[in-house]
Amino acid sequence: MKLSIVIVSWNVKSQLHRCLKSIRENPPAHSFEMIVVDNASSDGSADSARSVYPEVVLISNRENKGFAAANNQGIKIAKGEYLLLLNPDTIIHKDSLDNLIKVLDENPGVAACGPRLIDPKGETYPSVGYIPTFRSTLYSKTFFRRLGIFRSHYKNLTVNNFNYDIQADVNQLSGAALAVRHSVMDQIGLMDQSFFLYYEDVDLCLRIRKAGFIITYVPSAIITHIGGASSVQVSAEKRIMLYRSLFVYFRKHKGRLQTILFGLIFKPGVIIKDILNLFTSLIAYIFFVLTFDRNRQAKSLAKIKNSAFFIAKYSLGLILRS
């Protein structure tokens, strides 16, 4: 078999159906299989997929094992020469799967490749990333951004000027749609299950490159990415989970002591950033109340609630760990 498409789902019934339908309507010319690993969804995703798409190999977990662990379940039973790790909130376009397969077939040194991701409006989604560092993370995720500290370091690592019209070798691609040689996964190991959600794709890409392989961006393969359909359900929790995975990543690749020292700056820096966001949102809310702008008033109130909840939840987590 040429391709195994592994999809991990969690309470995204409609998105999963749309994804599977797009694969059925735009299949590769080669032999392939679809594997869905359902992480204990409560919306009937598993039963529905089993009923409408009987060709799908379905694994139904009794608990949410996390994204990396669920992908590993699918990879372990996959029969394909190539694996496509695919988010359920994606839509496959015509010839996209064949174009990814073609790159892997014609380039033995390429271990992984990814498509041009577009949003529902048809605009290119930034799928080519950089490998995070301590300084770039402090700039992008803490109040240091307001002060401009580490701005030049962050800008040097970003790929804002990347030409998404040209095929190119890159450092890291989004895990929303990533094609990987099965043999390479056998060589470097499965996805690291220390990551429950987030940064598992960064870790995988880094390990692929450290093993001496190439990762390639393929613009001729087009896949629509609706964007965060699973994780959007828990917005504040999403950020906390992201930061937890970030620290797992840094401990693994930067060392425990350096990560502890980084955390002494990062954690209060995140809280300060949200306190500042809370005050600016509060001022904006008062202004919109006075100007009778109900739409922006509602948005500002949502930001206030989100920042307040995050500060309380994240601070409590820090206290309990101290």
C-alpha positions in Angstrom: 0.0 0.0 0.0 1.3 3.5 -0.9 -0.4 5.8 1.6 -2.0 5.6 5.0 -4.0 8.7 6.1 -4.1 9.0 9.9 -6.7 11.4 11.3 -7.2 12.1 15.0 -10.5 13.5 16.0 -12.1 14.8 19.2 -15.7 16.2 19.1 -15.5 17.4 15.5 -18.2 15.3 13.9 -19.1 17.6 11.1 -15.5 18.6 10.3 -14.5 14.9 10.3 -17.3 14.0 7.8 -16.3 16.9 5.6 -12.6 15.8 5.7 -13.4 12.1 4.9 -15.8 13.2 2.1 -13.1 15.3 0.5 -10.7 12.3 0.5 -13.3 10.1 -1.0 -14.0 12.7 -3.7 -10.3 13.4 -4.3 -8.4 10.2 -3.7 -4.9 9.5 -4.7 -4.2 7.4 -7.8 -2.3 5.0 -5.6 -3.6 2.5 -3.1 -4.4 4.1 0.2 -6.3 3.6 3.5 -8.0 6.0 5.9 -7.4 5.5 9.7 -9.4 7.5 12.2 -8.5 7.5 15.8 -11.3 9.0 17.9 -10.2 10.4 21.3 -13.4 9.6 23.3 -15.6 12.1 21.5 -19.0 12.7 23.1 -20.7 14.0 19.9 -21.1 10.6 18.2 -18.1 11.1 15.9 -16.9 7.5 16.0 -20.3 5.9 15.3 -21.1 8.4 12.6 -17.8 7.9 10.8 -18.2 4.1 11.1 -21.7 4.3 9.6 -21.1 6.7 6.7 -17.6 5.7 5.8 -17.3 1.9 6.3 -14.0 1.8 4.4 -12.4 3.7 7.3 -10.3 1.8 9.8 -11.6 3.2 13.1 -10.0 3.1 16.6 -12.3 4.4 19.3 -10.5 5.3 22.5 -12.4 5.3 25.8 -10.4 8.3 27.0 -8.7 11.3 25.4 -5.1 10.0 25.0 -3.9 13.2 23.4 -2.9 14.1 19.9 0.6 12.5 19.7 -0.5 9.2 21.4 -3.6 8.9 19.2 -1.5 9.5 16.1 0.9 6.7 17.3 -2.0 4.3 17.5 -2.8 5.0 13.9 0.8 4.8 12.8 1.3 1.4 14.4 -1.4 -0.2 12.4 -0.8 1.7 9.2 0.2 -0.4 6.2 1.3 2.5 3.8 4.8 3.2 2.6 3.9 6.9 3.4 1.9 8.3 6.2 -0.2 11.5 6.0 -0.9 12.9 9.5 -4.0 14.9 8.8 -6.2 17.1 11.0 -9.9 16.5 10.8 -10.6 20.2 10.1 -9.1 20.0 6.6 -10.4 19.6 3.1 -8.4 17.7 0.4 -8.2 19.3 -3.0 -7.8 17.5 -6.4 -4.4 15.9 -7.0 -3.0 17.1 -3.7 -2.4 13.7 -2.3 -0.7 12.6 -5.5 1.5 15.6 -5.6 2.7 14.9 -2.0 3.4 11.3 -3.0 5.2 12.4 -6.1 7.7 14.5 -4.1 8.5 11.5 -1.8 8.7 9.1 -4.7 11.1 11.3 -6.7 13.3 12.5 -3.8 14.7 9.7 -1.5 16.4 12.3 0.8 13.1 13.9 1.6 11.6 12.3 4.7 8.6 14.6 5.0 6.6 17.1 3.0 3.6 19.3 3.5 1.1 21.1 1.3 0.1 24.6 0.8 -2.5 25.2 3.4 -5.2 27.7 2.6 -8.0 29.1 4.8 -11.7 28.9 3.9 -11.4 32.2 1.9 -8.7 30.6 -0.2 -5.8 32.6 1.2 -2.5 30.9 2.1 -2.2 29.8 5.7 1.3 30.2 7.2 2.3 26.6 7.5 6.1 27.0 7.3 7.5 27.6 10.8 10.7 28.2 12.6 12.3 26.2 15.5 11.6 28.2 18.7 14.3 29.5 20.9 14.2 31.0 24.4 14.6 34.5 23.2 12.1 34.3 20.3 9.5 32.8 22.7 10.0 35.5 25.3 9.4 38.1 22.5 6.3 36.4 21.0 4.5 35.3 24.1 5.3 37.7 27.0 5.2 41.4 27.7 8.7 41.7 26.2 7.0 42.2 22.9 5.7 45.6 24.1 9.2 46.6 25.1 10.7 45.4 21.8 13.2 43.1 23.7 14.5 40.3 21.5 12.6 41.7 18.5 15.5 41.4 16.1 16.2 37.8 17.2 12.5 36.9 16.7 12.4 38.6 13.3 15.5 36.8 12.1 13.8 33.5 12.9 10.3 34.2 11.4 9.4 33.2 7.9 7.1 36.1 7.0 8.9 36.6 3.7 8.7 32.9 2.7 7.5 32.5 -0.9 4.6 30.1 -0.7 4.5 29.8 -4.5 7.8 27.9 -4.7 8.7 24.4 -3.6 11.4 24.6 -1.0 13.2 22.7 1.8 12.2 24.1 5.2 12.9 23.6 8.9 9.4 22.9 10.0 5.9 22.4 8.6 2.5 22.5 10.3 1.3 19.2 11.7 -2.2 19.9 10.3 -1.1 18.0 7.1 2.3 16.3 7.1 3.3 13.4 4.9 6.1 11.3 6.3 7.9 8.2 5.2 6.9 5.2 7.3 10.5 4.0 7.2 11.7 7.3 8.7 9.2 7.0 11.6 10.5 3.5 12.2 14.0 4.9 12.3 13.6 8.0 14.5 10.7 6.8 16.6 7.0 7.6 16.9 5.6 11.0 18.0 6.6 11.9 21.5 3.7 11.2 23.8 5.0 13.6 26.4 3.2 16.2 24.3 -0.6 15.9 24.9 -1.3 18.6 22.3 0.9 21.2 20.6 4.6 21.2 19.7 4.6 17.5 18.8 4.9 18.5 15.2 7.8 20.9 15.9 9.5 18.1 17.8 9.0 15.6 15.0 10.3 18.0 12.4 13.4 18.7 14.5 14.1 15.0 15.0 13.7 14.4 11.2 16.3 17.0 10.4 18.7 15.9 13.2 18.6 12.5 11.6 19.9 14.0 8.3 16.7 14.1 6.3 15.0 16.9 4.4 11.6 18.4 4.9 10.0 20.0 1.8 7.1 22.4 1.3 5.0 21.5 -1.8 2.8 24.3 -3.1 1.2 22.2 -5.8 -0.5 20.1 -3.1 -3.4 22.3 -1.8 -5.4 21.5 1.4 -7.9 23.8 3.1 -7.3 24.1 6.8 -10.3 25.4 8.7 -8.1 26.1 11.7 -8.2 24.8 15.2 -11.6 23.2 15.2 -10.9 20.8 18.0 -8.8 23.1 20.3 -11.0 26.2 19.8 -13.5 24.6 22.2 -11.3 25.4 25.2 -9.7 28.8 24.5 -8.1 29.6 27.9 -7.2 25.9 28.5 -5.7 25.9 25.1 -3.1 28.5 26.0 -2.2 26.7 29.2 -1.9 23.4 27.4 0.3 25.1 24.8 2.6 26.5 27.4 2.9 23.1 29.1 3.9 21.5 25.8 6.3 24.4 25.2 8.2 23.5 28.4 8.2 19.8 27.5 9.8 20.8 24.2 12.4 23.0 25.8 13.3 20.5 28.5 13.8 17.9 25.8 15.9 19.9 23.4 17.5 22.7 25.6 18.0 20.9 28.9 16.2 20.9 32.2 18.4 23.5 34.0 18.2 26.0 31.1 14.4 25.5 30.9 14.0 26.1 34.6 15.9 29.4 34.3 13.9 30.3 31.3 10.7 29.6 33.2 11.7 32.1 35.9 11.4 34.9 33.3 8.7 33.4 31.0 6.0 32.6 33.5 5.7 36.0 35.2 6.2 37.6 31.8 3.1 35.8 30.5 1.1 36.9 33.5 2.2 40.6 33.1 1.3 40.5 29.5 -2.3 39.3 30.3 -2.6 41.8 33.1 -1.8 44.6 30.6 -4.2 43.0 28.1 -6.9 43.0 30.8 -6.5 46.7 31.5 -6.4 47.7 27.8 -9.5 45.6 27.2 -11.3 47.2 30.2 -10.5 50.7 28.9 -11.8 49.7 25.4 -14.9 48.2 26.9 -15.7 51.4 28.8 -15.2 53.4 25.7 -17.5 51.2 23.6 -20.1 51.4 26.3 -20.0 55.2 26.2 -20.2 55.2 22.4 -23.0 52.5 22.3 -20.9 50.2 20.1 -22.5 46.9 21.2 -20.5 44.7 18.8 -17.1 45.9 20.0 -18.4 46.1 23.5 -19.1 42.4 23.4 -15.7 41.6 21.9 -13.9 43.6 24.6 -15.9 41.9 27.3 -14.9 38.5 25.9 -11.3 39.5 26.0 -11.6 40.7 29.6 -13.2 37.4 30.6 -10.6 35.4 28.7 -7.6 37.3 30.2 -9.1 37.2 33.7 -9.7 33.4 33.5 -6.3 32.8 32.1 -4.5 34.8 34.8 -6.4 33.1 37.6 -6.0 29.6 36.1 -2.3 30.0 35.2 -1.4 31.7 38.4 -3.1 29.0 40.4 -1.2 26.4 38.5 2.1 28.1 39.2 1.3 28.3 43.0 0.3 24.6 43.1 3.6 23.6 41.4 5.8 25.8 43.7 
